[in-house]
Amino acid sequence: MPGRASGRCCRGVVALGNVLRAGTAAGTVLLLRLDPLLYEAALDQLERRWPVGTPGGAGAVYLDDGMILTSVGLDNVNGGVTLCGETGAICQAYTLNRRITASIFLYRESGGEPYVMAPCGTCQERLALWGPDVEVAVPDSDSPAGWSARTLADVHPYYWAKVFAGGEWPPASLHIEP
C-alpha cells in the first residue's frame, strides 16, 4: 500500500504509516493523512449498513488521536431532514472534542461499485471547524485509485468566512463562539 512505510520524513516529524507525529512545544501532535485505510473503513461501514448491490453511502474520518469514526447518512421522505453520510462522524468528533484531520465519503448506486464523492458544501462547512488543512477525498480520474486527497483550502480556495478573519482561514473559535 503506498504511503504505509515507516521512517523519518522531516526534522521533528516521524512518519508511521499514514500518521505523522510532530514534536511541538505543547507536546506530540498526530497529523493523520487520508489513505487507503480510511477508504477501507468507509467501505466496511457501507457494506455493513447496505448489502452489496444496494445503493447507499458511508463516511469515515480520522481524528487527531488516530481513531477512525464512520457513519452513514439519514434518509427521510422529507428531504429537509436528511443528513449526509459524514455528519454522524463529524458530530461524534465534536462530541469527543477531537480534531478531524481527514475525511472520505463513498457512494454506491444500485448494482454498482462504490466511488468517492467530494464533500458537499454543507459538509465542507462542517469540516471547516478544524481548519484549511483537513484532507478530503475527491474523485480523480488521473489516480490509479480513482480518487486523491486534497485539503479543504484546495477544494474551497475562496472560502467565504475568510472575510471575518482578515483574509485568513477563520480559527475554530470564530466558528463556535456566538
N, C-alpha and C positions, 0 to 999 in steps of 0.2 A: 504494500500500500504506500503510495507516495506521501512523503511528509511524516512518516512514522518513526524515523530513525532518531536515536537519542544523541546528544552531544552538545557542545557549546556552539552558539550561533553568533554571539557578540559579547562584548565585555559586560559582565554582571548579569547576563541572561543565559539560562541553561534551557535548552530545548529537550523536552521529554515527550516524544510523540507529538501530539498536537498542542501540548501545554508548554508555554514559556513561563519560567519562574524568574522574575526580575527582582533583584535586591534593591530596596529603596531605604531612605532614612526612616520611613514608617514601618519597615519590615518587608517580608516577601510578598509579592503580588503575583497572582496567577493571571496569565493572559492567554485564554483558550482561543484557539483558531478553529474556524469552520473546516471540517474534514469529513472523510467517508464514514467515520464512526457516528457522527451526528446524523448523517443521512440514514444510516442503518437503524438508528434509534427511532427516527420518524417513520421509516418503513415498517419496523416491527410494530409500532403503535397503530399504523394504518391497517396492517393485516390482522391485528388483534381485534380491532373495532369493526372492520368491514371485511367479510370474506373475499378472497381473491376472486376477481371477476365482477365485483360490485363497485359502484362509484363511491368515492369518499376521499377525505383528506386528513392529514395529520401534520403537526408541527413538533419541532424539538428545539430546545435552547440549551446552550452551555452557560453555566453560572461561573462566577469568578472563583469558586472553590472547587471546581471540577465536576460538580453534579450536573447531570443531564435531566431536564424535565421534558415531558412530552404531553401533548394534549390533542384533542380533536375539536372540530367546530360544533356549534349547537345550531341545528337546523330547526326551522319552525315555519308553519304556514304563513305567519306574519313576518315578512322579510325584515321588518324594522327591529326585530328582537333576536335575529340570528347573530352568531358570533363566529369570527374567523378561527381557523384551526390553531393558531398560535396563541390566542387570547388566554386560554386557561394556563398555559405555561408562563406567560408574561405576568399574569396576576399572581401566580404562585411564587414567582421570583420576587415580586414586590412584597408579598406577604412575608417571605423569608428574609427580607431586607438584604437580598443578594443582587449583585450586578450581573446583567446578561452581557456576555461577550460575543455570542454568535447565535444565529437563528436560521432555521431552514423550514420550508413548508413543501410537502409533497401532495400531489393530487393524482387520482386515478379515475378515469372515466370508465363506464361500464364496459367490461371486457378488454380494457386497455392496460398498458403498462404505466406505472407511476412516473411522474415527471415533476421537476422542480418548478415552482412558481415564485416569482419575486413577491416580497410582502406588499400588500395593498397600501394605499396611502394612510389608512387608519392605523394599520399595524406599524408602519414607519413612524407615525406619531407616537405610538405606544413605546416603541423601541428607542425613540429619541431621548427618553428619560435618561438612558445610560450613555448618551453621547455619540459623537460622529464616528467613533472607531468601532462600533458594534458591526460585526461582519454578518452579512445576509447572503443567502444563496440566491442566485439569479440564473435563468436559463442562458446557456452559452453554447451555440452550435459549433464553435471552434474548439471546445473542450472535449476530450475523449469521453468524459463522464456525462456530457450534455449540460453541465452546469459549472459555475465557478463562484467564488466568494468575492464580494465587494463590500466596502464599508458603507455605512449609511451616508456618509459625506459624498461618496462616489455616486450612489444611487440617487441622492437628493441634493445636488450641489447648490441649489438656490433655496435652501431651507428658509421658509418664511419667518420663523421665530428668531432668526439672527438679528432682525431689526430691533428686538428688545434687549439684545446683549452686545450692543456696539459693533455689529457686523460679524461677531464670532458665534460659534455654536453655543446656545444657552446652557448654563450649568444646570445640573439636576435640581438645585434649589429653586430656580426660576420655574421649572415645570410643576413643582409640588407645593409651592407657597401660594396662599390665597392672594 
